[in-house]
Amino acid sequence: MGQMVILKRFAMVAMLGMALSGCSTVKGWFAGKDAEAKKLQEPAELVKFDSTVKVDKMWSVNLGKGEDRIGVRQGPAVADGRVYAAAITGGVHAIDLQTGKNVWTYKPAKEKKKPKLRLSGGPGVGEGLVAIGTLDGQVIALDANDGTEKWRAKVSGEVISAPSIGQGMVYVRSNDGRITALDVSNGTQRWFNPRELPALTVRGNAPIVPGPGVLFIGNDDGSISALASADGRTLWDQVVGNPEGRTELDRMADIDGAPVLEGSTLYASSFKNQTMAIEGPTGRPLWARDHGGAGGVALSSSYAIVTDNQGGVFGLDKQSGTASWSQTGLARRELTGPALQGDYVVVGDLDGYVHWLQQSDGAMAARAKTGGTVKAQPIVADGVLLVQNVEGKLTAYRLAN
């Protein structure tokens, strides 16, 4: 009996020793799985390719201290051959589109015993004004010609998207979901439209898109609203991305990229990876597809082009929404919304790279690096591509002849 106990104890010690000696092996197994899982979450490595188009850098300017991690996606606006751009603490700049030369710079005066204003929304331009919002809920209107301050107004929350100007008013979206119309001449409030927000949203707001007598608003609950521009009445609501799921995180469905109006059709894309074509006058859905994201939409003659939350780029047929092509080589690179330059789709990414894809099939065509992370959707004006990164650097590119 005693021998049996001794044998059992010996066996237990031996097994324990084997387990301990095998710990490094077991740990290696889990470490390998962790490493593999981590790799699957990392941004896709950029693969070399033969460029099919030459891209020239025209100019680059530093606007001041950029947004860094604030997440407001500051981007420029263009009107009458000038680029209007801002940085958080660098002021507002008017820049010649073709040369990059500074026309004027506005910096808000420092007030005693008050913190320096942080210009958080990208500028909006129209009717001779440049309007910009701040993180403390102010709206500043400047003369587009020389940058002199015309008026200031206060809204109900921080402003992190560009105001829209037209029909005698400056339309401002604050981060509490409220839309406010200010008189273009003096900043007096004409009307407002409030909206309740979900418990959890993506950082960022869609710019207001004007139409004939109407404003289209991309909401944080995944819906599009049409408001009467004269008095702010809600004309219709249409859900683009259903806020469904077990958790608040699962239910996030924000529309943070600008909807695009072409004729009477409105195209919008949601963080819920859904894109919809909507009949503008009525809000009636024309088609909906499970491709897209919060970055916005670009329209070509044939496609509605979107990026999704996983770094995919899709060319959706404008008439049916069918995915005609996709590009997945930029997976997990936190792509911006797309822009169109000539025959190419352009997106920026988290490492500051700008990618040109062939519009016909999504194939890689060219690549350049601007510096810091690009979050704002690039824009194109008069054939010039403008890219602003989170460090406050604005760069202009053109396609070589």
Backbone hydrogen bonds in HBPLUS format (Angstrom, degrees):
<---DONOR---> <-ACCEPTOR-->    atom                        ^
c    i                          cat <-CA-CA->   ^        H-A-AA   ^      H-
h    n   atom  resd res      DA  || num        DHA   H-A  angle D-A-AA Bond
n    s   type  num  typ     dist DA aas  dist angle  dist       angle   num
A0004-MET N   A0001-MET O   3.07 MM   3  5.06 117.2  2.48  92.8 108.1     1
A0005-VAL N   A0001-MET O   3.05 MM   4  6.45 154.6  2.11 150.4 156.5     2
A0006-ILE N   A0002-GLY O   2.98 MM   4  6.25 160.8  2.02 149.1 154.4     3
A0007-LEU N   A0003-GLN O   2.85 MM   4  6.09 157.9  1.89 148.3 154.5     4
A0008-LYS N   A0004-MET O   2.84 MM   4  6.11 157.0  1.89 149.1 155.5     5
A0009-ARG N   A0005-VAL O   2.84 MM   4  6.10 160.7  1.88 151.2 156.7     6
A0010-PHE N   A0006-ILE O   2.86 MM   4  6.07 155.3  1.92 147.3 154.7     7
A0011-ALA N   A0007-LEU O   2.85 MM   4  6.09 155.0  1.91 146.4 153.4     8
A0012-MET N   A0008-LYS O   2.88 MM   4  6.17 155.2  1.95 148.9 155.5     9
A0013-VAL N   A0009-ARG O   2.90 MM   4  6.14 161.1  1.94 150.8 155.6    10
A0014-ALA N   A0010-PHE O   2.84 MM   4  6.04 158.2  1.89 148.0 154.6    11
A0015-MET N   A0011-ALA O   2.84 MM   4  6.05 158.3  1.89 146.8 153.0    12
A0016-LEU N   A0012-MET O   2.83 MM   4  6.02 154.6  1.90 145.8 153.4    13
A0017-GLY N   A0013-VAL O   2.79 MM   4  6.02 155.8  1.85 147.3 154.4    14
A0018-MET N   A0014-ALA O   2.87 MM   4  6.15 154.9  1.93 147.3 154.1    15
A0019-ALA N   A0015-MET O   2.84 MM   4  6.10 152.8  1.92 145.5 153.3    16
A0020-LEU N   A0016-LEU O   2.80 MM   4  6.08 161.6  1.83 152.3 157.3    17
A0021-SER N   A0017-GLY O   2.84 MM   4  5.99 161.9  1.87 148.4 154.0    18
A0022-GLY N   A0018-MET O   2.87 MM   4  5.94 133.6  2.09 135.3 147.9    19
A0023-CYS N   A0020-LEU O   3.10 MM   3  5.15 161.2  2.14 102.9 108.7    20
A0025-THR N   A0022-GLY O   2.96 MM   3  5.08 118.7  2.35  97.5 113.5    21
A0026-VAL N   A0022-GLY O   2.87 MM   4  6.21 163.6  1.90 161.1 165.0    22
A0027-LYS N   A0023-CYS O   2.68 MM   4  5.80 168.2  1.69 156.1 160.4    23
A0028-GLY N   A0024-SER O   2.85 MM   4  5.88 143.5  1.98 131.2 141.6    24
A0029-TRP N   A0025-THR O   2.90 MM   4  6.30 143.3  2.03 142.9 153.3    25
A0029-TRP N   A0026-VAL O   2.96 MM   3  5.00 116.9  2.37  93.2 109.3    26
A0030-PHE N   A0026-VAL O   3.11 MM   4  6.55 160.9  2.14 157.6 159.2    27
A0031-ALA N   A0027-LYS O   2.70 MM   4  5.90 158.0  1.75 150.9 158.7    28
A0032-GLY N   A0028-GLY O   2.77 MM   4  5.83 152.8  1.84 142.9 150.1    29
A0033-LYS N   A0029-TRP O   3.03 MM   4  6.40 153.0  2.11 144.8 152.1    30
A0034-ASP N   A0030-PHE O   2.75 MM   4  6.02 158.7  1.80 152.0 158.4    31
A0035-ALA N   A0031-ALA O   2.78 MM   4  5.95 160.6  1.81 149.9 155.3    32
A0036-GLU N   A0032-GLY O   2.89 MM   4  6.07 154.2  1.96 143.2 150.6    33
A0037-ALA N   A0033-LYS O   2.83 MM   4  6.04 158.6  1.87 148.3 154.3    34
A0038-LYS N   A0034-ASP O   2.79 MM   4  5.98 156.5  1.84 148.5 155.6    35
A0039-LYS N   A0035-ALA O   2.88 MM   4  6.05 153.7  1.95 143.7 150.8    36
A0040-LEU N   A0036-GLU O   3.04 MM   4  6.30 146.6  2.16 142.3 150.9    37
A0041-GLN N   A0038-LYS O   3.01 MM   3  5.18 142.1  2.15 100.1 111.5    38
A0042-GLU N   A0039-LYS O   3.20 MM   3  5.13 145.6  2.32  96.8 106.7    39
A0044-ALA N   A0331-ALA O   2.95 MM 287  5.38 170.3  1.96 166.6 163.4    40
A0052-THR N   A0365-ALA O   2.89 MM 313  4.98 146.5  2.00 129.9 140.9    41
A0400-ALA N   A0054-LYS O   2.84 MM 346  5.38 176.1  1.84 152.1 152.1    42
A0056-ASP N   A0398-ARG O   2.83 MM 342  5.37 168.2  1.85 171.9 171.6    43
A0398-ARG N   A0056-ASP O   2.90 MM 342  5.37 156.0  1.96 152.4 160.4    44
A0058-MET N   A0396-ALA O   2.80 MM 338  5.38 154.3  1.86 139.7 147.1    45
A0396-ALA N   A0059-TRP O   2.92 MM 337  5.46 168.1  1.94 161.9 161.9    46
A0061-VAL N   A0394-LEU O   2.89 MM 333  5.39 158.7  1.93 154.3 160.9    47
A0394-LEU N   A0061-VAL O   2.88 MM 333  5.39 169.5  1.89 165.8 168.6    48
A0063-LEU N   A0392-GLY O   2.73 MM 329  5.21 171.4  1.74 170.5 167.5    49
A0088-ILE N   A0065-LYS O   2.95 MM  23  5.87 112.1  2.43 146.2 163.0    50
A0070-ILE N   A0067-GLU O   2.93 MM   3  5.41 171.2  1.94 138.7 140.6    51
A0068-ASP N   A0390-VAL O   2.92 MM 322  4.82 170.8  1.93 135.2 135.7    52
A0077-ALA N   A0084-TYR O   2.89 MM   7  5.20 150.1  1.98 145.0 154.8    53
A0084-TYR N   A0077-ALA O   2.71 MM   7  5.20 173.9  1.71 162.7 164.7    54
A0079-ALA N   A0082-ARG O   3.01 MM   3  5.48 155.7  2.07 151.5 159.2    55
A0082-ARG N   A0079-ALA O   3.01 MM   3  5.48 158.0  2.06 117.5 124.6    56
A0097-LEU N   A0081-GLY O   3.06 MM  16  5.53 173.7  2.07 145.3 143.6    57
A0083-VAL N   A0095-ILE O   2.69 MM  12  4.97 166.9  1.71 152.4 157.1    58
A0095-ILE N   A0083-VAL O   2.80 MM  12  4.97 156.7  1.86 144.6 152.4    59
A0085-ALA N   A0093-HIS O   3.01 MM   8  5.36 157.8  2.06 147.5 154.7    60
A0093-HIS N   A0085-ALA O   2.76 MM   8  5.36 164.7  1.78 165.7 170.8    61
A0087-ALA N   A0091-GLY O   3.31 MM   4  5.99 149.7  2.41 153.9 162.4    62
A0119-LEU N   A0088-ILE O   2.79 MM  31  4.66 147.4  1.90 141.3 136.8    63
A0092-VAL N   A0106-TYR O   2.81 MM  14  5.09 152.2  1.88 146.9 154.8    64
A0106-TYR N   A0092-VAL O   2.77 MM  14  5.09 165.2  1.79 153.7 158.9    65
A0094-ALA N   A0104-TRP O   2.89 MM  10  5.28 164.5  1.91 160.5 159.6    66
A0103-VAL N   A0094-ALA O   2.69 MM   9  5.27 172.7  1.70 154.9 154.5    67
A0096-ASP N   A0101-LYS O   2.87 MM   5  5.34 167.6  1.88 155.3 157.5    68
A0100-GLY N   A0096-ASP O   2.85 MM   4  5.10 152.4  1.93 142.1 148.5    69
A0114-LYS N   A0111-GLU O   3.23 MM   3  5.53 149.2  2.33 133.5 128.7    70
A0135-LEU N   A0118-ARG O   3.06 MM  17  5.83 145.6  2.18 153.5 163.9    71
A0121-GLY N   A0133-GLY O   3.43 MM  12  5.00 167.3  2.45 113.0 116.6    72
A0124-GLY N   A0131-ALA O   2.81 MM   7  5.19 160.3  1.85 153.0 159.9    73
A0131-ALA N   A0124-GLY O   2.81 MM   7  5.19 160.2  1.85 149.9 156.6    74
A0126-GLY N   A0129-LEU O   2.99 MM   3  5.42 156.5  2.05 151.7 156.1    75
A0129-LEU N   A0126-GLY O   2.89 MM   3  5.42 163.7  1.91 121.4 127.0    76
A0144-ALA N   A0128-GLY O   2.99 MM  16  5.29 175.3  2.00 133.6 132.3    77
A0130-VAL N   A0142-LEU O   2.91 MM  12  5.05 149.5  2.01 139.2 145.4    78
A0142-LEU N   A0130-VAL O   2.77 MM  12  5.05 160.1  1.81 148.3 155.4    79
A0132-ILE N   A0140-ILE O   3.02 MM   8  5.47 152.6  2.10 147.0 155.7    80
A0140-ILE N   A0132-ILE O   2.87 MM   8  5.47 168.2  1.88 164.3 166.2    81
A0134-THR N   A0138-GLN O   2.95 MM   4  5.28 129.4  2.21 151.5 155.7    82
A0137-GLY N   A0134-THR O   3.18 MM   3  5.41 158.5  2.23 111.7 112.1    83
A0159-VAL N   A0134-THR O   3.06 MM  25  5.54 170.9  2.07 144.1 147.1    84
A0155-VAL N   A0137-GLY O   2.82 MM  18  5.29 171.4  1.83 165.9 168.6    85
A0139-VAL N   A0153-ALA O   2.80 MM  14  5.16 153.2  1.88 150.6 153.0    86
A0153-ALA N   A0139-VAL O   2.92 MM  14  5.16 147.8  2.02 144.2 153.2    87
A0141-ALA N   A0151-TRP O   2.98 MM  10  5.43 174.1  1.98 164.9 164.2    88
A0150-LYS N   A0141-ALA O   2.79 MM   9  5.53 172.2  1.80 152.3 154.1    89
A0143-ASP N   A0148-THR O   2.80 MM   5  5.32 156.1  1.86 150.1 158.0    90
A0147-GLY N   A0143-ASP O   2.73 MM   4  4.92 149.2  1.82 150.7 154.8    91
A0175-ASN N   A0158-GLU O   2.77 MM  17  5.50 151.6  1.85 159.0 168.8    92
A0164-SER N   A0171-TYR O   2.93 MM   7  5.08 161.7  1.96 146.8 152.0    93
A0171-TYR N   A0164-SER O   2.69 MM   7  5.08 168.8  1.70 168.2 166.0    94
A0166-GLY N   A0169-MET O   2.97 MM   3  5.51 166.0  1.98 161.6 166.3    95
A0169-MET N   A0166-GLY O   2.99 MM   3  5.51 160.2  2.03 117.2 123.5    96
A0184-VAL N   A0168-GLY O   3.04 MM  16  5.32 167.3  2.05 133.7 129.7    97
A0170-VAL N   A0182-LEU O   2.75 MM  12  5.02 157.7  1.80 146.7 154.6    98
A0182-LEU N   A0170-VAL O   2.87 MM  12  5.02 161.8  1.90 139.3 145.6    99
A0172-VAL N   A0180-THR O   2.85 MM   8  5.21 165.9  1.87 155.3 160.2   100
A0180-THR N   A0172-VAL O   2.84 MM   8  5.21 164.0  1.87 152.5 157.9   101
A0174-SER N   A0178-ARG O   3.02 MM   4  5.58 167.2  2.04 163.5 166.7   102
A0177-GLY N   A0174-SER O   3.04 MM   3  5.85 151.2  2.12 129.1 130.5   103
A0179-ILE N   A0193-ASN O   2.88 MM  14  5.09 164.8  1.90 142.2 145.9   104
A0193-ASN N   A0179-ILE O   2.76 MM  14  5.09 150.7  1.85 146.8 156.0   105
A0181-ALA N   A0191-TRP O   2.89 MM  10  5.35 172.8  1.89 158.2 157.9   106
A0190-ARG N   A0181-ALA O   2.73 MM   9  5.44 176.9  1.73 156.3 157.1   107
A0183-ASP N   A0188-THR O   2.71 MM   5  5.12 159.9  1.75 144.3 150.6   108
A0187-GLY N   A0183-ASP O   2.78 MM   4  4.79 152.6  1.85 145.8 148.5   109
A0209-VAL N   A0216-PHE O   3.08 MM   7  5.05 179.4  2.08 151.9 152.1   110
A0216-PHE N   A0209-VAL O   2.73 MM   7  5.05 172.0  1.73 151.9 154.8   111
A0211-GLY N   A0214-VAL O   2.71 MM   3  4.98 159.7  1.75 158.3 152.7   112
A0214-VAL N   A0211-GLY O   3.33 MM   3  4.98 170.3  2.34 103.0 106.0   113
A0229-SER N   A0213-GLY O   3.22 MM  16  5.43 166.7  2.24 112.6 116.3   114
A0215-LEU N   A0227-LEU O   2.78 MM  12  5.09 149.8  1.87 147.0 155.7   115
A0227-LEU N   A0215-LEU O   2.86 MM  12  5.09 162.4  1.89 148.2 153.7   116
A0217-ILE N   A0225-SER O   2.82 MM   8  5.06 163.2  1.85 151.5 156.3   117
A0225-SER N   A0217-ILE O   2.89 MM   8  5.06 159.0  1.93 144.0 151.1   118
A0219-ASN N   A0223-SER O   2.84 MM   4  5.32 170.5  1.85 174.6 172.0   119
A0222-GLY N   A0219-ASN O   3.30 MM   3  5.70 156.9  2.36 113.3 114.4   120
A0255-ILE N   A0219-ASN O   3.08 MM  36  5.59 148.3  2.19 135.7 145.5   121
A0240-VAL N   A0222-GLY O   2.79 MM  18  5.64 161.4  1.82 150.2 156.4   122
A0241-GLY N   A0222-GLY O   2.99 MM  19  4.70 163.1  2.02 135.2 140.4   123
A0224-ILE N   A0238-GLN O   2.75 MM  14  5.23 157.9  1.80 147.2 153.2   124
A0238-GLN N   A0224-ILE O   2.84 MM  14  5.23 152.0  1.92 150.5 159.0   125
A0226-ALA N   A0236-TRP O   2.95 MM  10  5.39 155.8  2.00 157.2 159.1   126
A0235-LEU N   A0226-ALA O   2.66 MM   9  5.35 167.7  1.67 161.7 165.2   127
A0228-ALA N   A0233-ARG O   2.77 MM   5  5.20 154.1  1.84 146.9 155.5   128
A0232-GLY N   A0228-ALA O   2.71 MM   4  4.96 147.9  1.81 153.5 157.1   129
A0244-GLU N   A0242-ASN O   2.80 MM   2  5.58 133.7  2.01 110.9  96.2   130
A0251-ARG N   A0247-THR O   3.06 MM   4  6.35 138.5  2.24 142.3 154.0   131
A0252-MET N   A0249-LEU O   3.33 MM   3  5.53 165.5  2.36 106.2 110.5   132
A0271-PHE N   A0254-ASP O   2.76 MM  17  5.23 158.5  1.80 151.2 158.8   133
A0260-VAL N   A0267-TYR O   2.91 MM   7  5.22 160.0  1.95 148.9 155.0   134
A0267-TYR N   A0260-VAL O   2.83 MM   7  5.22 162.5  1.86 149.1 154.8   135
A0262-GLU N   A0265-THR O   2.85 MM   3  5.38 171.3  1.86 163.6 164.8   136
A0265-THR N   A0262-GLU O   3.00 MM   3  5.38 161.5  2.04 134.1 133.3   137
A0280-GLY N   A0264-SER O   2.68 MM  16  5.21 155.9  1.73 163.6 166.9   138
A0266-LEU N   A0278-ILE O   2.80 MM  12  5.02 169.1  1.81 153.0 156.1   139
A0278-ILE N   A0266-LEU O   2.72 MM  12  5.02 160.9  1.76 152.5 159.0   140
A0268-ALA N   A0276-MET O   3.04 MM   8  5.57 160.4  2.08 157.1 163.4   141
A0276-MET N   A0268-ALA O   2.88 MM   8  5.57 162.1  1.91 163.5 169.6   142
A0270-SER N   A0274-GLN O   2.76 MM   4  5.30 157.7  1.81 158.4 166.3   143
A0273-ASN N   A0270-SER O   2.96 MM   3  5.69 132.6  2.19 125.4 127.7   144
A0275-THR N   A0289-ARG O   2.91 MM  14  5.42 159.5  1.95 155.2 162.0   145
A0289-ARG N   A0275-THR O   2.89 MM  14  5.42 158.4  1.93 156.6 163.7   146
A0277-ALA N   A0287-TRP O   2.98 MM  10  5.41 160.6  2.01 150.0 155.2   147
A0286-LEU N   A0277-ALA O   2.70 MM   9  5.32 174.4  1.70 154.5 152.7   148
A0279-GLU N   A0284-ARG O   2.76 MM   5  5.13 171.4  1.77 151.6 154.5   149
A0283-GLY N   A0279-GLU O   2.69 MM   4  5.24 156.0  1.75 170.1 173.1   150
A0298-ALA N   A0305-ILE O   3.03 MM   7  5.14 153.4  2.10 143.4 150.9   151
A0305-ILE N   A0298-ALA O   2.76 MM   7  5.14 172.8  1.76 166.0 164.7   152
A0300-SER N   A0303-TYR O   2.89 MM   3  5.19 167.9  1.91 154.5 158.6   153
A0318-LYS N   A0302-SER O   3.05 MM  16  5.92 166.0  2.07 151.2 148.1   154
A0304-ALA N   A0316-LEU O   2.74 MM  12  5.05 156.2  1.79 148.0 156.1   155
A0316-LEU N   A0304-ALA O   2.97 MM  12  5.05 163.6  1.99 138.0 139.4   156
A0306-VAL N   A0314-PHE O   3.07 MM   8  5.46 154.1  2.14 148.3 156.2   157
A0314-PHE N   A0306-VAL O   2.88 MM   8  5.46 165.5  1.90 161.6 165.5   158
A0308-ASP N   A0312-GLY O   2.92 MM   4  5.34 149.8  2.01 145.3 152.2   159
A0311-GLY N   A0308-ASP O   3.18 MM   3  5.55 166.8  2.20 113.8 116.7   160
A0332-ARG N   A0310-GLN O   2.74 MM  22  5.06 160.4  1.78 118.5 125.2   161
A0313-VAL N   A0327-GLN O   2.97 MM  14  5.08 152.1  2.04 138.7 147.6   162
A0327-GLN N   A0313-VAL O   2.82 MM  14  5.08 146.2  1.94 147.0 154.5   163
A0315-GLY N   A0325-TRP O   3.04 MM  10  5.29 166.8  2.06 141.9 144.1   164
A0324-SER N   A0315-GLY O   2.77 MM   9  5.61 149.6  1.86 164.0 170.4   165
A0317-ASP N   A0322-THR O   2.78 MM   5  5.27 167.9  1.79 150.7 151.3   166
A0321-GLY N   A0317-ASP O   2.64 MM   4  4.79 148.6  1.74 141.0 149.6   167
A0333-ARG N   A0330-LEU O   3.26 MM   3  5.74 141.9  2.41 142.4 137.0   168
A0350-LEU N   A0333-ARG O   3.06 MM  17  5.80 159.6  2.11 149.6 154.7   169
A0336-THR N   A0348-GLY O   2.99 MM  12  5.31 150.1  2.08 141.3 144.2   170
A0339-ALA N   A0346-VAL O   2.89 MM   7  5.07 141.7  2.04 140.0 151.5   171
A0346-VAL N   A0339-ALA O   2.76 MM   7  5.07 161.5  1.80 149.2 151.7   172
A0341-GLN N   A0344-TYR O   2.89 MM   3  5.28 161.0  1.92 151.1 157.2   173
A0344-TYR N   A0341-GLN O   3.03 MM   3  5.28 151.4  2.11 119.8 128.6   174
A0359-GLN N   A0343-ASP O   2.93 MM  16  5.52 160.0  1.97 153.0 147.4   175
A0345-VAL N   A0357-LEU O   2.77 MM  12  4.98 157.2  1.82 144.8 151.4   176
A0357-LEU N   A0345-VAL O   2.74 MM  12  4.98 159.9  1.78 149.2 156.2   177
A0347-VAL N   A0355-HIS O   3.07 MM   8  5.42 151.4  2.16 144.4 153.3   178
A0355-HIS N   A0347-VAL O   2.82 MM   8  5.42 169.8  1.83 166.2 169.3   179
A0349-ASP N   A0353-TYR O   3.02 MM   4  5.56 127.5  2.31 152.4 162.6   180
A0352-GLY N   A0349-ASP O   3.14 MM   3  5.53 162.8  2.17 116.3 118.8   181
A0374-VAL N   A0349-ASP O   3.07 MM  25  5.45 172.2  2.08 144.4 146.3   182
A0370-THR N   A0352-GLY O   2.79 MM  18  5.36 169.6  1.80 162.3 159.9   183
A0354-VAL N   A0368-ALA O   2.67 MM  14  5.22 163.9  1.70 159.2 160.9   184
A0368-ALA N   A0354-VAL O   2.97 MM  14  5.22 151.6  2.05 146.1 153.7   185
A0356-TRP N   A0366-ALA O   2.93 MM  10  4.95 176.3  1.93 139.4 139.2   186
A0365-ALA N   A0356-TRP O   2.77 MM   9  5.34 152.7  1.84 163.3 154.8   187
A0366-ALA N   A0356-TRP O   3.23 MM  10  4.95 151.2  2.32 132.2 131.8   188
A0358-GLN N   A0363-ALA O   2.72 MM   5  5.21 162.8  1.75 152.9 157.5   189
A0362-GLY N   A0358-GLN O   2.69 MM   4  4.88 146.8  1.80 150.6 154.9   190
A0390-VAL N   A0373-THR O   2.86 MM  17  5.75 157.7  1.91 166.9 174.5   191
A0379-ILE N   A0386-LEU O   3.20 MM   7  5.41 158.6  2.25 145.6 151.4   192
A0386-LEU N   A0379-ILE O   2.81 MM   7  5.41 165.2  1.83 166.3 169.5   193
A0381-ALA N   A0384-VAL O   2.94 MM   3  5.26 155.2  2.00 143.0 147.6   194
A0384-VAL N   A0381-ALA O   2.86 MM   3  5.26 165.1  1.88 120.3 123.5   195
A0385-LEU N   A0397-TYR O   2.86 MM  12  5.06 165.2  1.88 156.5 157.2   196
A0397-TYR N   A0385-LEU O   2.88 MM  12  5.06 153.4  1.95 141.7 150.3   197
A0387-VAL N   A0395-THR O   2.94 MM   8  5.32 161.3  1.98 154.4 160.6   198
A0395-THR N   A0387-VAL O   2.89 MM   8  5.32 163.8  1.92 150.7 155.7   199
A0389-ASN N   A0393-LYS O   2.99 MM   4  5.55 158.3  2.04 152.8 158.3   200
A0392-GLY N   A0389-ASN O   3.17 MM   3  5.77 163.3  2.20 119.7 121.7   201
